[in-house]
Amino acid sequence: MDGEGKRSRFGNPVAWLVLGIPAATVVAGFWTLAVAMGDSATDANPDKVRRTAQVQVASIEADETAAARGLAATLTLGPESALVVLGQSAGPVAPVLQLVHPIESSLDRQVALSPDPRGWRAGESIAAPHGWHVRLLAADGSWRLVGRYQPGDTELRLEPAVTTP
């Protein structure tokens, strides 16, 4: 008898493919399910939304208010802090600076702002190795300015998400 007769059924590479591909598919399916049900399975958008007939509806009233008032801001990033300068006064109460991670909602941050002679100062740097959706909101939520931080940026322009006609 030659050497081929002593080979087991699993010595054949095709048999490994027949068993391996379905097994890998099952493992990948469970992994996908675990990712979909994990901590970051929620929307990256921190706004309250209304879901109607499988459509998410978010309010843009705060953006429209900021556009109607002509609000805009500049966010200057330093190594240890950040400075927010509004184009016009937005009131005596500090606005809220939100850093929204585009994918992982557990990495979202809210940065406290304190008064500064030139505007509002954050006591921490917002620099990160990833991008942020930057949102500046009135303390009462009446207006909102948005911008996008990319790693290495030193200055951002924050503007309303909509324009008025």
C-alpha positions as CSV (number, residue, x, y, z in Angstrom):
1,M,0.0,0.0,0.0
2,D,1.4,3.4,-0.9
3,G,1.4,6.6,1.4
4,E,-1.9,7.9,0.0
5,G,-4.0,5.2,1.6
6,K,-2.8,6.1,5.1
7,R,-3.8,9.7,4.9
8,S,-6.8,10.7,7.1
9,R,-9.8,12.6,5.9
10,F,-8.5,15.8,7.6
11,G,-5.2,15.7,5.9
12,N,-6.8,17.0,2.7
13,P,-6.8,20.8,2.4
14,V,-10.2,20.8,0.8
15,A,-11.7,19.2,3.8
16,W,-10.3,22.0,6.0
17,L,-12.0,24.5,3.7
18,V,-15.3,22.7,3.9
19,L,-15.2,22.8,7.7
20,G,-13.3,26.0,8.2
21,I,-15.3,28.5,6.2
22,P,-18.7,27.7,7.9
23,A,-17.0,27.7,11.3
24,A,-15.3,31.1,10.6
25,T,-18.7,32.5,9.4
26,V,-20.4,31.4,12.7
27,V,-17.6,33.0,14.8
28,A,-17.8,36.2,12.7
29,G,-21.6,36.3,13.1
30,F,-21.3,36.1,16.9
31,W,-18.6,38.8,16.9
32,T,-20.8,41.1,14.8
33,L,-23.7,40.6,17.2
34,A,-21.4,41.4,20.2
35,V,-20.2,44.6,18.5
36,A,-23.8,45.7,17.6
37,M,-25.0,45.2,21.1
38,G,-22.0,46.7,22.9
39,D,-21.5,50.1,24.6
40,S,-20.9,52.0,21.4
41,A,-24.0,50.7,19.7
42,T,-25.9,53.9,20.5
43,D,-26.0,56.8,18.1
44,A,-23.0,59.2,18.2
45,N,-25.4,62.1,18.2
46,P,-26.1,63.4,21.8
47,D,-29.2,65.3,20.9
48,K,-32.6,64.0,21.9
49,V,-34.3,62.7,18.9
50,R,-37.9,61.7,18.0
51,R,-38.3,58.5,16.1
52,T,-41.3,58.4,13.8
53,A,-41.9,55.5,11.4
54,Q,-38.2,54.5,11.6
55,V,-37.0,58.0,10.8
56,Q,-35.0,60.0,13.4
57,V,-36.0,63.6,13.7
58,A,-33.8,66.0,15.5
59,S,-34.7,69.6,16.3
60,I,-32.7,72.3,14.4
61,E,-34.3,75.2,16.3
62,A,-31.1,75.9,18.2
63,D,-29.1,76.1,14.9
64,E,-31.8,78.4,13.4
65,T,-31.7,80.7,16.4
66,A,-27.9,81.0,16.2
67,A,-28.1,81.7,12.5
68,A,-30.8,84.3,13.0
69,R,-28.7,86.1,15.7
70,G,-25.6,85.9,13.5
71,L,-23.6,84.0,16.1
72,A,-20.2,82.6,15.3
73,A,-17.2,81.7,17.5
74,T,-13.5,81.0,17.2
75,L,-12.0,78.2,19.3
76,T,-8.2,78.6,19.7
77,L,-6.4,75.6,21.0
78,G,-3.4,75.8,23.2
79,P,-1.2,73.0,24.7
80,E,-2.9,73.2,28.1
81,S,-6.2,75.1,27.4
82,A,-8.6,76.3,24.8
83,L,-10.1,79.8,24.3
84,V,-13.6,80.4,22.9
85,V,-14.3,83.9,21.5
86,L,-17.8,84.6,20.5
87,G,-18.4,87.2,17.8
88,Q,-21.1,88.8,19.9
89,S,-22.2,88.5,23.5
90,A,-24.2,85.4,24.2
91,G,-25.0,86.3,27.8
92,P,-23.3,86.1,31.2
93,V,-23.7,82.4,31.7
94,A,-21.0,80.2,30.3
95,P,-21.9,78.2,27.2
96,V,-21.3,74.5,27.1
97,L,-18.5,73.1,25.0
98,Q,-19.2,69.5,23.9
99,L,-16.7,67.2,22.2
100,V,-18.5,64.5,20.4
101,H,-16.6,61.5,19.1
102,P,-17.8,60.6,15.6
103,I,-18.1,56.9,16.3
104,E,-17.5,56.0,20.0
105,S,-20.1,57.7,22.2
106,S,-18.3,56.6,25.4
107,L,-15.4,59.0,24.4
108,D,-17.7,62.1,24.3
109,R,-16.6,64.9,26.6
110,Q,-18.2,68.0,28.0
111,V,-15.6,70.7,28.9
112,A,-16.3,73.4,31.5
113,L,-15.7,77.0,30.5
114,S,-14.8,79.8,32.8
115,P,-14.8,83.6,32.0
116,D,-11.7,85.1,30.4
117,P,-11.2,88.8,29.4
118,R,-11.2,87.7,25.7
119,G,-14.1,85.2,26.0
120,W,-14.4,81.8,27.7
121,R,-11.5,79.5,28.7
122,A,-11.4,75.8,29.0
123,G,-9.0,74.7,31.7
124,E,-7.9,71.6,29.6
125,S,-6.7,70.9,26.1
126,I,-9.1,69.3,23.6
127,A,-6.3,68.0,21.5
128,A,-6.6,64.3,20.7
129,P,-5.3,61.8,18.2
130,H,-8.7,61.6,16.6
131,G,-11.3,64.0,15.3
132,W,-14.1,65.6,17.3
133,H,-17.5,67.1,16.4
134,V,-17.2,70.3,18.4
135,R,-20.5,71.9,19.7
136,L,-20.9,75.1,21.6
137,L,-24.3,75.5,23.1
138,A,-26.0,78.1,25.2
139,A,-26.4,77.1,28.8
140,D,-30.2,77.0,28.3
141,G,-29.9,75.2,24.9
142,S,-31.4,78.1,23.0
143,W,-28.6,78.3,20.3
144,R,-25.9,76.0,19.0
145,L,-22.7,76.4,17.0
146,V,-20.8,73.5,15.5
147,G,-17.4,72.7,14.0
148,R,-15.0,69.9,13.3
149,Y,-11.6,69.3,15.0
150,Q,-9.0,67.4,13.1
151,P,-5.7,66.3,14.9
152,G,-3.2,69.1,14.7
153,D,-5.7,72.0,14.4
154,T,-4.9,75.1,16.4
155,E,-8.0,77.1,15.6
156,L,-11.6,76.2,14.7
157,R,-14.4,78.3,13.4
158,L,-17.8,77.4,15.0
159,E,-20.9,78.3,13.1
160,P,-24.6,77.4,13.0
161,A,-25.3,74.2,11.2
162,V,-27.9,76.0,9.1
163,T,-28.1,79.3,7.3
164,T,-31.0,81.7,7.3
165,P,-32.5,82.7,3.9
